[in-house]
Amino acid sequence: MYRLIDLNINEKQLNKTVEIARKRNLIIPTIAQMKDPEKIPNSIKEKLKDVGLWDINPLNLFRITWKNEPVEKGGLYKKLPNYIELPSEITGVKARIFAMSGKFFPTGAHKVGASFACLVPRLVTGQFNPEYHVAVWPSTGNYCRGGAYNSALLGCKSIAILPENMSRERFEWLSKVAGEVIATPGCESNVKEIYDKTWELKRTREDVVILNQFGELGNYLWHYEVTGSAMREIIEAEKGERGNFAGVCLTSGSSGTLGSADYMKNVYPKSKIAVGEALQCPTLLSNGFGDHRIEGIGDKHVPWIHNVKNTDMVIGIDDEESLALFRLFNEPQGQEYLRSLGVEEDIISKLSWVGISGAANIIMSIKFAKYYELTENDMIITVLTDSADMYRSRLNEMEDKRGRKYSMKDAEVDHGRFVLGVRTDNMEELTYRSRKRIHNLKYYTWIEQQGYNVEELNAQWYDYDNYWGKLQKMGPELDRLIEEFNKKVGLVY
């Protein structure tokens, strides 16, 4: 009835794709294996012991999971995901804040999972011809990196599109992996310019397949299934007898990761979903616009795949707060200051897992805890999309701007002003009407500009169970097609 994820089979092309996969020794993992790597065959695990985490090797498709061992080469899997519990010495709140780390995915960010779930359904149904089509990955950063990486592993051609002002590290890496890299005008906030470039490609080339993370429901489904499941395992392992799961706090970005929040709310119905955005670009809070420096979250529109009707709160995060926390965590003097507060060495060793958008997620979690006056029994979970490895050049830029090295005094000021001093302003508990206001903003981007269907837009709101409910149940159907594809390929590792 609705578009959702198209799993219709093109049998003729599928047979050709199977032959290509056989020549590449390609086996595709299932969503179930990403959730639980215990289901991965031992023969594949043995071969992974000789493979680096970022190697361009099809075996690394089996490392698209939150449960990788935190090593650069040869690692297998852990029982629980990699995560940090932020102590109150840092956060200044009693609530327990947990942050899952995306650093130990291939490419160093969890977007490699989201992009997998956008391309693979087209491959295992025969909708994408690897010998003809080119996968186009429009993004504000990590998604196009994940897309280019998956394309290389799956034997597909790729084009990565991202704003020209994104970090140097992203462009340097992409130049070695993507077939082509296109830099569009502007920064984090200039999403429309990315979309404009995809339309230009569609008008001038017949071979491109646009895989827009903001509109691809595979992005949502992967996070609902894989990230949501990982979150639940952490909460269940940590809650003890008195633990209360209060909610998920995530910046909007493409809204794919918010699929995990829908999963958690289904499991814990009394919990809340808070979505964050840069205060300098308050689209959700006040239909606003602007530029900001929280790399990776994109804005000035509401993503098609954001289930707004299930969202409880919007939180504005000042990008100065995010950058200050990022610097506090990743400068030697910042870490030394935290030691002086009694922060344990094990936590300090993991602070480099926090990138700029991860810092924003932590700040919004603190605001959420303060707003609801949460106690030591309350638990919040969030995500660190990537790590400081993606932003070392930003630390150098901040040092050049300040004209001196970061000091213990700087760390004390940043911690006191931008973390402990975080206030509960620029937050809105959403009513039915305010949710509907945000949902309606989709019309201008997706119907007027991108040519999506207004009936489907209305279905997201008025036919909730037949839209979001059915989407949330598509994982097993996709896995069935992946398993059938692998059987046709006929390889055994």
LINTA-V748646 format. One record per backbone hydrogen bond with DSSP energy under -0.5 kcal/mol. NH is the residue of the N-H (numbers start at 1). CO is the residue of the C=O. If there is no record, write none. Layout:
((NH;CO) (NH;CO))
//
This chain:
((6;4) (7;5) (10;125) (11;9) (14;10) (15;11) (16;12) (17;13) (18;14) (19;15) (20;16) (21;17) (22;18) (23;19) (24;20) (25;22) (26;21) (27;25) (34;30) (35;31) (36;32) (39;36) (40;37) (44;41) (45;41) (46;42) (47;43) (48;44) (49;45) (49;46) (50;47) (51;48) (53;72) (55;52) (57;55) (60;57) (61;58) (62;59) (63;60) (64;61) (65;63) (68;65) (69;76) (71;69) (74;51) (78;67) (82;66) (84;99) (86;84) (86;97) (90;87) (91;87) (92;88) (96;378) (97;86) (97;95) (98;96) (98;380) (99;84) (100;382) (101;82) (102;384) (105;102) (108;105) (109;106) (110;385) (112;109) (113;110) (114;110) (115;111) (116;112) (117;113) (118;115) (119;115) (120;116) (122;119) (123;119) (124;120) (125;121) (126;123) (127;122) (128;122) (130;128) (132;129) (133;129) (134;207) (135;157) (136;134) (136;209) (137;135) (137;159) (138;136) (139;161) (145;141) (146;142) (147;143) (148;144) (149;145) (150;146) (151;147) (152;148) (153;149) (154;150) (155;151) (155;152) (156;151) (157;133) (159;135) (160;180) (161;137) (162;182) (164;184) (165;186) (166;163) (170;167) (171;167) (172;168) (173;169) (174;170) (175;171) (176;173) (177;173) (177;174) (178;174) (180;158) (182;160) (184;162) (184;182) (190;187) (191;189) (194;190) (194;191) (195;191) (196;192) (197;193) (198;194) (199;195) (200;196) (201;197) (202;198) (203;199) (204;200) (205;201) (209;134) (211;136) (212;210) (213;138) (213;211) (215;212) (216;212) (217;215) (219;216) (220;216) (221;217) (222;218) (223;219) (224;220) (225;221) (226;222) (227;222) (228;223) (229;225) (230;226) (231;227) (232;228) (233;229) (234;230) (235;231) (236;232) (237;233) (238;234) (239;235) (243;239) (244;377) (246;244) (246;379) (247;379) (248;272) (249;381) (250;274) (252;276) (255;252) (259;256) (260;257) (261;257) (262;258) (263;259) (264;260) (265;261) (266;262) (267;263) (268;264) (269;267) (271;268) (272;246) (274;248) (274;272) (275;313) (276;250) (277;315) (279;317) (281;278) (282;279) (283;281) (286;282) (287;283) (288;282) (295;293) (297;294) (303;301) (304;214) (305;214) (306;303) (307;305) (308;306) (310;307) (311;308) (312;273) (313;273) (314;428) (315;275) (316;426) (317;277) (318;316) (321;318) (322;318) (323;319) (324;320) (325;321) (326;322) (327;323) (328;324) (329;325) (330;326) (331;327) (335;331) (336;332) (337;333) (338;334) (339;335) (340;336) (341;337) (341;338) (342;339) (343;338) (347;344) (348;344) (349;345) (350;347) (351;348) (353;350) (354;351) (355;353) (355;386) (359;355) (360;356) (361;357) (362;358) (363;359) (364;360) (365;361) (366;362) (367;363) (368;364) (369;365) (370;366) (371;367) (372;368) (373;370) (374;369) (378;375) (379;244) (380;96) (381;247) (382;98) (384;100) (385;383) (388;352) (390;387) (391;388) (394;391) (395;391) (396;392) (397;393) (398;394) (399;395) (400;396) (401;397) (402;398) (403;399) (404;399) (411;407) (412;408) (413;409) (414;410) (415;411) (416;412) (417;413) (418;414) (419;414) (419;415) (420;415) (421;416) (422;419) (428;314) (430;312) (430;428) (435;431) (436;432) (437;433) (438;434) (439;435) (440;436) (441;437) (441;438) (442;439) (443;440) (444;441) (445;441) (446;442) (447;442) (447;443) (448;443) (449;444) (450;445) (451;447) (452;446) (457;453) (458;454) (459;455) (460;456) (461;457) (461;458) (462;458) (463;459) (467;463) (467;464) (468;464) (469;464) (470;465) (471;467) (472;468) (473;469) (473;470) (474;471) (478;474) (479;475) (480;476) (481;477) (482;478) (483;479) (484;480) (485;481) (486;482) (487;483) (488;484) (489;485) (490;486) (491;486))
//
